[in-house]
Amino acid sequence: MKIAVIGQSLFGQEVYCHLRKEGHEVVGVFTVPDKDGKADPLGLEAEKDGVPVFKYSRWRAKGQALPDVVAKYQALGAELNVLPFCSQFIPMEIISAPRHGSIIYHPSLLPRHRGASAINWTLIHGDKKGGFSIFWADDGLDTGDLLLQKECEVLPDDTVSTLYNRFLFPEGIKGMINWDQPAEAIHNWIRGNDKVPGAWTEACEQLLVKNIQLEDGKMILASNFFKGAASSVLELTEAELVTAEAVRSVWQRILPKVLEVEDSTDFFKSGAASVDVVRLVEEVKELCDGLELENEDVYMASTFGDFIQLLVRKLRGDDEEGECSIDYVEMAVNKRTVRMPHQLFIGGEFVDAEGAKTSETINPTDGSVICQVSLAQVTDVDKAVAAAKDAFENGRWGKISARDRGRLMYRLADLMEQHQEELATIEALDAGAVYTLALKTHVGMSIQTFRYFAGWCDKIQGSTIPINQARPNRNLTLTRKEPVGVCGIIIPWNYPLMMLSWKTAACLAAGNTVVIKPAQVTPLTALKFAELTLKAGIPKGVVNVLPGSGSLVGQRLSDHPDVRKIGFTGSTEVGKHIMKSCAISNVKKVSLELGGKSPLIIFADCDLNKAVQMGMSSVFFNKGENCIAAGRLFVEDSIHDEFVRRVVEEVRKMKVGNPLDRDTDHGPQNHHAHLVKLMEYCQHGVKEGATLVCGGNQVPRPGFFFEPTVFTDVEDHMFIAKEESFGPVMIISRFADGDLDAVLSRANATEFGLASGVFTRDINKALYVSDKLQAGTVFVNTYNKTDVAAPFGGFKQSGFGKDLGEAALNEYLRVKTVTFEY
């Protein structure tokens, strides 16, 4: 009979050998991937016989059998599957494929003790009889019809090993420990038979085995004996690679007989003794700024490669790295292949939304669909908040030092820098950002932001305060700045990664955990960012990303009782609604960066060349999709016409085109609905009598392109004088020569107060105007000059609270007062 063997271990090897001895043709063997460079015994035996061997780490993805795995299996033509010992979940497409089905060995007397660890439960429940079952597999896997059962008596002193070796695997290893003796004698037996230092027992009322030595000599925690090895390997930064080479030199000095220390070099097999363990720990401590390693760490990671991985995880503050499966969307674009996650990111894993809901994300350059992105539902928000809360209250994030937290954030910034071209390409694809601008600003400032706030982590401190003494006793009062807990961050579509970074970096530096809701139309860089947090070693649950609609995800975050802070950037209308929800739900802390209609005043005594250059930038930067864009320019009458002439001349030089082309000045608007809004906005202006000097129309080409537009003769009562376009539309109004206070009054006659600007060579005028302008930021003889160290936020209906600078930290902290009497 043609048989496929699916399994592993020495037991699987024995079954395989017996099947061949009985004359059956084994057409293929499916076993687990090599572990630490060592093949499974079943696979090794089959390879010796020339039998095809397949080593799959998984058979399914997202609940579906992998087509290429199924195809390779079907090509073998197996008539029966035999599963002697299999730790993997085999899909029913494989189980049901042979005409004789599949038979499975199970180490219990079914139906008792179904599922994993059946031998363990036989002993835990005190069963008098044990044994094994051979059965036909069905869709329950261990609920099919029985073929054969054999039983044996379970002795009072039986262990998993004795029961397995004595009966369940009679051909196996015969050696066993006699446990019926004092713990001290067992301890002596173990250390007497231990090939290398590292196996212990503790003599107490009951035996405790802490560590187990495998056949290859490697030590593992006893609690991890039945767990698979973690297969994810950390990417090392340049600084970490330098550290690794320095540690390699330490190993070389300790192991003089080794010609060259390689990743596979085993510390103990190369001649190290227990005193060398102490030496290694101490040398690493000196090398890594006092990092505390335990002697056991060396035993647990005895090869150089494993030791470096363990060391780096400890340096990052998270040495419990789990495997994360990422289903990428890949695109060959911009002379590279970009790999984009497209699922929700919850608790350190990429997962589908509830009900497998998705939405399309569109490339604004041509209107094509980039991919389907998971669309979060209310239940997904609850899961993400629960993961963030658990990470905050119980996880490593709240236990590591502030300095270690900063180290992780520096690591994240390094990874963002390593992936900056990919991130900028995704911004161009998903948001229409001009690639060169995305590289410098969207991504570049995001990297700077994380580095800036990483430096703040260990500088967040309270103060001591003198108070009236309670005589004859004395008092000491101090304050502590503490993280608030789970934060919800809702970001806009104009700078998807940069707005995420402005808020998330301060939030994490303060020690919080976060649930991020990117804009539904631009989710991809946020999801790529989530992937990089994993690679950086940020503990699971600290960062969660939920693409979805504002009405569902944003609303649930605002309403959720376990969310303690909302940071929002978006429209004033939505900001008011969020503020109300935060108040009604649990009076959560909130910061809002909302709409703007920023005035830019250009006086006749300015440097006109610079004023034209910066005036263009103030409006057309990032296609006008800029929260601080100059929504209205006031130009002094004597230079008005010349200013307009020069601006129009420059506008006509601008290249509108593919954002990935290096010479493009102006890319597509972010999405179709916004393009329609801009056309309606310009129609308002023309209808009310403003002069349309140039632009005002959609560019006749595929995609969402809009012409750079200039309006003049705009009067104060007009719609376009009062409302924000959030696009490439310059609104120019005159003011009379020398009429300083009148123009200030007009500039301040708005409910918005995000930013403003003034161009003049007169320092007294500049100081006076900057003092009088009612806006959170005033630019003098420049524009758009933001920096990670300078606070950013608005006045009036442009919101409250600050991003960037030290002030941003206070948005994510709470102050606790502690008073002692002594």
TAFEN-V298200 format. One line per field, one symbol per residue. ss: DSSP state (H for helix, E for strand, - for the rest). burial: # if it has 24 or more other ideal C-beta (glycine too) atoms within 12 Angstrom, else .. A space follows every 50 residues. Layout:
ss=???
burial=???
//
This chain:
ss=-EEEEE--HHHHHHHHHHHHH---EEEEEEE---E--E--HHHHHHHH-- --EEE----EE--EE-HHHHHHHH-----EEEE--------HHHH----- -EEEEE-----------HHHHHHH----EEEEEEEE---------EEEEE EEE------HHHHHHHHH--------------HHHHHHHHHHH------- EE-----EE-EEE-----EEEHHH-------------HHHHHHHHHHHHH HHHH-----------E-------HHHHHHHHHHHHHH-------HHHHHH --EHHHHHHHHHHHHH-----------EEEEEE--EEEEEE--EEE--EE E--HHH-EEEEEE----EEEEEEE---HHHHHHHHHHHHHHHH--HHH-- -HHHHHHHHHHHHHHHHH-HHHHHHHHHHHH---HHHHHHHHHHHHHHHH HHHHHHHHH----EE---------EEEEEEEEE--EEEEE-----HHHHH HHHHHHHHH---EEEEE------HHHHHHHHHHHHH------EEE----H HHHHHHHHH---EEEEEEE--HHHHHHHHHHHHHHH--EEEEE----EEE EE-----HHHHHHHHHHHHHHHHH-----EEEEEEEHHHHHHHHHHHHHH H----E---------E-----HHHHHHHHHHHHHHHH---EEEE---E-- -----E--EEEE------HHHH------EEEEEEE----HHHHHHHHH-- -EE-EEEEE---HHHHHHHHHH----EEEE-----------E--EE--EE --E-HHHHHH--EEEEEEEEE-
burial=..###############.##.....########.##..########.... #########.....##..##.##..#.#.#########.##..#####.. ##########.##....##..##...#..########...##.#.#.... .#.#...#######.####.......#........##..#.....##### #.....#.######..######......#....####..#..##..##.# #..##.....#...####.#.#...##..##.##..##..#.#.#.#### #####################..#.##.#.#.##...############# ####..#########....##.######.#############..####.# .################.#####################.########## #######..#....................#################### ################################################## .#########.###########.##.###.##..#..############# ######.#..##########################..##..##.###.# #..#.#####...#########.##.###.##.###.#.#######.##. ..############.#.##################....#..##.###.# .#########....##..##.#############.#.#.########### ######.#######........
//
